Amino acid sequence: MSNVTVKLCGDQLSKETTANLNDRTIELDGTIYNVDEVSFDVPTQGTVYGALLNYQGVYDQLEPSMNEDPYKAPPKGPILYIKPVNTFNRFASSVPMPEEESVLEMGAALGIVIGKTTTKVKEESALQHVAGYTVVNDVSIPHESVYRPAIKQKARDGFCPIGPWVVHRDEVKNPNQLIIRTYINGELKQENSTKNLIRSVERLIADVTDFMTLYQGDILLVGVPENAPLAQENDQIQIEIEHVGTLENTLVKEKVTVGGRK
Amino acid sequence: MKHARVAYDGTIHDAIEAAGGVQLNDGRVVSESDVVWLPPIEPKTVFTLGLNYADHAKELSFSAKQKEPLVFFKGPNTFIGHRSQTYRPSDVTFMHYECELAVVIGKTARNVKKEDAYDYVRGYTVANDYALRDYLENYYRPNLRVKNRDTCTPIGPWLVDKEDIEDPMNLALRTYVNGELTQQGTTADMMLGIVELIEYLSEFMTLNPGDVLLTGTPKGSVDTKVGDEVITEVEGVGRLVNTIVGEETYVQHA
């Protein structure tokens, strides 16, 4: 059993409970439920920041172009972006696919959930500022260039499913040693590990909070591994992160969700 | 009406402009120098326009013709109120202000046509969108290390109701550094105006009440040093005062 924090639809506050990651069950008020029986809400309401090019494989793919236009030089600081609140989406709900698109990239990301206000923290003490971890699907419209902020590709409504819960920090012995798997319609499409991060979880927190404060409930995505799988209409997506949980969503055309999320 | 959020006497108040100072929502009128000015709204999603004035784009040696508007987001960490201090790290050689009209969204907007776009505006305020050019890198440019630093986006002092601004697309923008006029322009020179921005953004995402659009800055960006007082002013909207401080005053050395 793992200690988790969940927010259920209709509840004002989050609650502490336990979940069994292998059985896909959670205890609520003394009863064990299958996760499919529970309406999970987005587990935090902070700001979601993502880190680009933080997996060695992603970096290696771009590296041959890094000294050419428009990039001109390899990056020095962490490259960050924001997934704004309109992108937040729940466990088991639908991700709306814009009408003009036929595929979307599924961005399997470990989300570091911040536990307290953090400014200029050192790498050695960074994990003391972490409340826990969650699973995030950083959905994007496929795009090649990372020269300009990819707002139109990454900030669409519903493009950031988060959940189902935040697993407590102590349940994850080493956040830089977690297997991540993405399944589409039950078939394994991608497998990677946070051991391939260029900036470790601790280092990323230190480098980011060197210039910007993170607050309780903010989520810092460690990055999306190379070769993010593409999904299409009606596909079932599962992103599984060892010791953290499995996030499940479906892709539907945008017009299907108009007038209320499925 | 002009609205503010201020800290006074140990708590946070909503306030409005009044003769002789600031009127708190309990009726007291206090001097504007006796309150701590907070950002007039608690920002949710904040959109920032880069290169939205042709003359500024030219100054930064960019072609005015872009395929898509240059838009990026800011987090809540970067905002500070009127009369506060912005930190300049000691390794920076070029830090410039950007005087901008900020548009505050008043109701949920999705697929809004420009003819209707002002219906979705609540009001306006002034922002100073500092950039630390030394940290510019060509990945998701302008990167957050340049544009989303703590203390680097003063905003305020007032949120001015939409009804009080006759034509937001014809307002003078001025910046003064230590009293000297260093930047001058007009919102009439925006490449994408307020209604075009709302139409463009709401076509692919939902804008929510409290969201803010920082609409870009005209030419005239100069380096600012520790100790400089920088005033960014938008005609009829407000006059936002800020002071640059260095490591001696800002960083706590444990």
Interface residues (C-beta under 8 A of the other chain):
Chain A: T47 Y49 L52 L53 P70 Y71 K72 A73 P75 K76 G77 P78 I79 L80 Y81 I82 P84 V85 N86 T87 P98 T119 V146 Y147 R148 P149 A150 I151 K152 A155 R156 D157 F211 M212 T213 L214 Y215
Chain B: K44 T45 E68 L70 V71 F72 F73 K74 G75 P76 N77 T78 R110 Y135 E137 N138 Y139 Y140 R141 N143 L144 R145 N148 R149 D150 F204 M205 T206 L207 N208
